[in-house]
Amino acid sequence: MLRATGASVQARLATTRLGERYLRLVDDVAAEAAAWPPPRPLGQGVLQADDGARLGYLETCLLHLCAYHDIGVSRAAILADASGDRLDLDIAGFVARAEDLGLVARPRTVSLERLGSAPLPAVAILKGGRAAILLARIGSGFQVLDPDLGDQPVEIHGAQLAADYDGQLLLVARAPRRNVVGETSDTSSGAHWFWGAIAQNRGLYGQVVLAAFVSNILGLVAAIFSMVVYDRIIPNGAIESLIALTIGVTVALGFDFVIRMLRAAFIDRAGERADRAMGRRIFDQLLNLQMKARKGSTGAMASRLREFESLRDFFTSASLVALVDLPFVLLFLLVIYWVAGPLVLVPLLLMPAVVLSGALLQPFMARLASTMHAEGMTKQGVLVETVAGIEAIKVTGAASLMRERWEESLRHQAAVGLKTRLFGQLAFNIAGSAQQMTQILTIFFGVFLINNNALSMGGLIAAVLLGSRAMAPLGQLAQILARFSHAVTSYRSIDALMEAPTDRITSRAYLSRPKVNGDIQFSGVKFRYADQAEAALDGVTFAIKPGEKVAILGKVGSGKTTIAKLLLGLYEPDEGAVRLDHTDLRQIDPLDLRTNIGTVLQDVWLFSGSVRRNIAIGACRPSDAGILRAAEIAGVHDFIKETPSGYDLILRERGEGLSGGQRQSITIARALVGDPSILVMDEPTSMMDPASEQRLLARLKDHVADKTLIIITHRTSLLALVDRVIVMDRGRVVADGPKSILERSASRSAEPEIMS
């Protein structure tokens, strides 16, 4: 497809400002490009690094564009959304990922003739699912960076591009303010998570307002029709005029029906777009949330996320329609004044009563909505805790306790709900009574005006109809206020989540570490969990060399697992520093960090889905050979080969149906599949039988020969893998040395305390 037109390309690039900048770009990503293969024949698709993770066409383009715009991004960050067997981003994924990384991308349909006037660099979508970066227009050709031809810009003729160009161009620019993954309250373009999503659909909401204007204008037709019929048609017996007017009004009402349907469609479309945009931002925030920022139970967190539905419903419900109709009340009042003069005072004087009652009730409804939200979180927490621990509840006889907590939550929520409905019904009845009084008083005073020849019968009927139409939006004020109070509470709850700190801090410039050696240092580390008075780690200092095999031992609660959590970047030390390859972990991209560390957590957690998928999520797009190799080492293959479904065996939530040892085997395979240079294993064989454990140790011994290994355990059998032990007690290192220190300790005590 895209061929270099001569060896002079590099020289020509050096003579232009853009060319110089792009040559610097190539140097900036040299560490990334070093892992890529040389240019390959057309159509081979993706660039693959030594670790097996592959970059697709659009991902490769995104990596280069980030470097071009001086945004420090690692391969791991580009691949952060990689899942399953998908080999590349699609266009929508490219736009979303670019936004996360601090760019603004917009897909456009651009003809080949207009490419020269498009702002470059941009990504050209090519036939066959390929893509390339257009750098600049040069005569009748372009400077491009094509993933199929390697990492160097080349020059191609327009005719060559025309043969493969698919007609779509991704325009990419730097966002107005710098941002990175994990932005909390703002998107990369500086837009708020909520208001930004609403603003992106301002065109649709503008059409909603326009449709509301047309619909309300057409709403005058019935009143004007009634006035004309009573004042002109009936006295004169003008049947032909009546027929013509009826046909015209019918057409107008039909058009009004179409307009209302379009308005509803616009609201639904805007809500659907905002739903996707906000839903993605909220879920990404949840995934990136720092562990220390997570507060409350799992159920409470899930309940908070459910509040997003209440917020979304307000902007897609009939309440929004009524809210849009409110300004047009003035239109109906003006028309009433035109046809009935002083009768406009009737709705004009009753409207403040409705508005005032709503304003007085609003503070009570807002407090009740906040209380209702808190009670809902409590109830959801009890429900999730019960469902997750149903086995323990059954075998321990805790059903009565959980039932009591559930009924208490229901009782409190029902009491708050009763008060909420009472206030809502009060506001609704006030509005309904005001609407009825408008009709009665309009007729009452209208009769006197008719007797004084100041108003016609048709004018009175029109005034009654228009008065009802003017009061209708206010009649829904109670519903609007109730939904608005709930929406505000939901907004504040979610906004607090979106403002919470994330793993990636906006103001921090991270260093990319695609590969690490495994040199680990803890220097005077102190750490305390937010809900605990005592320090989990108190001045911990030790160093682990690359390739060293270390076991961390100690009593329950001595700080062993906390060391692993700090090493994984799940928490940051309160004092001191944790370094990897002589670089503070706080300066390393968290995605790079966790890509280079294979982890087996103490709490085994499997996801619903196939065994293959559960293993594969431990790396970016691992090959089948890599999955099989990890499964064989971990012992998964020993039991999965006996099942008819093999690696496609579908697991239930948390791996229910498998034994504890089998679940541990899958988590070990997950840790090994990415072939990381560091392995951290917290009680990896606690649920295995001795025979399975011995087979695993024999396989692991060869596999970890060149890796840094940290094992947290109480089992002496795992010490066969290590050469050194670190003993913890009350958050401090009390012993550090070769395994022989345990033998000396054992000679003083038949049951060493450190192994308790």
Secondary structure, DSSP 4 states (H G I P E B T S, - for coil): ------TTHHHHHHTSHHHHHHHHHHHHTHHHHTTSPPP--TT---EE-TTS-EE-HHHHHHHHHHHHTT----HHHHGGG--TT--S--HHHHHHHHHHTTEEEEEEE--GGGGGGS-SSEEEEEGGGEEEEEEEEETTEEEEE-GGG-SS-EEEEHHHHHHHEEEEEEEEEE-SS---TT-SSB-TTS-BTTHHHHHHTHHHHHHHHHHHHHHHHHTTHHHHHHHHIIIIIHHHT-HHHHHHHHHHHHHHHHHHHHHHHHHHHHHHHHHHHHHHHHHHHHHHHHHHB-GGG--S-HHHHHHHHHHHHHHHHHTTSHHHHHHHHGGGHHHHHHHHHHHHGGGGHHHHHHHHHHHHHHHHHHHHHHHHHHHHHHHHHHHHHHHHHHHHTHHHHHHHT-HHHHHHHHHHHHHHHHHHHHHHHHHHHHHHHHHHHHHHHHHHHHHHHHHHHHHTTSS-HHHHHHHHHHHHHHHHHHHTHHHHHHHHHHHHHHHHHHHHHHTS-BSS-TT--PBP-SS----EEEEEEEE--TT-SS-SEEEEEEEE-TT-EEEEEESTTSSHHHHHHHHTTSS--SEEEEEETTEEGGGB-HHHHHHSEEEE-SS----SEEHHHHHHTTSSS--HHHHHHHHHHHTHHHHHTTSTTGGGPEE-GGGTTS-HHHHHHHHHHHHHTT--SEEEEESTTTTS-HHHHHHHHHHHHHHTTTSEEEEE-S-GGGGGG-SEEEEEETTEEEEEEETHHHHHHHHH-SS-GGG-
